[in-house]
């Protein structure tokens, strides 16, 4: 049976409706089909683990980790390697069969839990079980909203897991919610409530990751990061996984090879623990979507620790390495699971044969304004607010992307009045973090909390400001939410904010294609979710001037 591709999980989906021929991200229909089947098999496995827990039986950390890695593997731009995805499907089915035998009663399991096909059946099964297999538009919309939120939650959980931080309650919820998307008895109201509950667990997963990161590497601090280049060969690290970076830094000591961050890895420079490495020299390039030209000019090996991969050009494909959930056919993959030491010798040896990076810019950018650092400045910030020097905070967190419409965020940042401070996290910051926006009484007007993984900091800051100013409602703060989204980690951030009671969030550059008109109306009516127009018009709307 021929696979009919349908994918609309990211912001750049074709026509803001759905990719049906090939993904805008570069994903081919056969890979999309295997990702759909991996999600289906993982839902089936989650139904089994949920049933085991209901019988009072334990589910091991290994199985929890398998499920989170499966979901992470299907996030946009993470893994394009069909054979690697098929191997994960086969492992998932094998594990599921073993667990079913432990159940005292398997009679209530859904079809996804009972299916266990051979490889030659995978394509046909994928065609039956993709997104469009749910016929009701609103039920489908909510099931996908929950699934994409759980993919984002799994990413945060996975990053915590590699630092040996686990919360079995988060895993139990994730699996229970994933299994619930198979239940035909659940109504629109049931699924809407589950989406919000997913957001509340997203907050817990972000807190778990925040604690894991700060325990391992210290609290981020105000840091000036070099964006120029040195005279030695280098390795470029992209993605989000700080443990991978740490292992690479340890292994490059004394080799004559420098290490640079790229895109979402930039905030690694803010952690005190990484500052002890003399060859950790700076950040190279911009957001993920500029990879093709920047990776070509970097000259040395590139390590993709997670998403976001742009299908590589032949000119540097032999220098692109993947690890963890990431994968691309024809690129070397560095193996290693949780708690295992990865061997980055191939990258180091190749780097030694490469010329230094070609300079593409020079200067410094400042970041490190996670919650601990901002709260250390709380008195100064409160004084600035009370004096009128700061009149508003604008949360411009989220993702960057290649669409020309995203220039809106640069124009919006430029157009903000001088008494407005931007709070950011994620690669959305690359639209304005190199602008000279100045400061307010020594407080920079762009406060970068870190990766999209660090969006938790923005919630902590908002809740602390609510407490400091003695407000009853978080929505009474002088905070505007103008968030850019691209993929599933942004979905869990949105659900997390909604679960905290935040209203009037504007989302762009387009609303998600997976929101049906009725589901979109629910979000608009209950939470004030809005889209963007032009920078000029929105500045007037948000700020009243």
Secondary structure, 3 states (H helix, E strand, C coil): CCCCCCECCCCCCHHHCCECCCCCCCCCHHHHHHHHHHHHHHHHHHHHHHHHHHCCCCCCHHHHHHHHHHHHHCCCCCECCHHHHHHHHHHHHHHHHHHHCCCCCCCCCCHHHHCCCCHHHHHHHHHHHCHHHCCCHHHHHHHHHHHHHHHHHHHHHHHHHCCCCCCHHHHHHHHHHHHHCCCCCCCHHHHHHHHHHHHHHHHHHHHHHHHHHHHHHCCCCCEEEECCCCCCCEEEEECCCHHHHHHHHHHHCCCCCEEEECHHHHHHHHCHHHHHCCCEEEECCCCHHHHHHHHHHHCCCEEECCCCCCCCCHHHHCCEEEECCCECCCCEEECCCCCCCCCCHHHHHHHHCCCCCCCCCCCEEEECCCHHHHHHCHHHHHHHHHHCCCCEEEECCECCCCCHHHHHHHHHHHHCCCCEEEEECCHHHHHCCCCCCCEECCEECEEECCCHHHHHHHHHHHHHHHHHCCCCCHHHCCEEEEEECCCHHHHHHHHHHHHCCCCCEEEECCCCCCCCHHHHHHHHHHHCCECCCCHHHHHHHHHCC
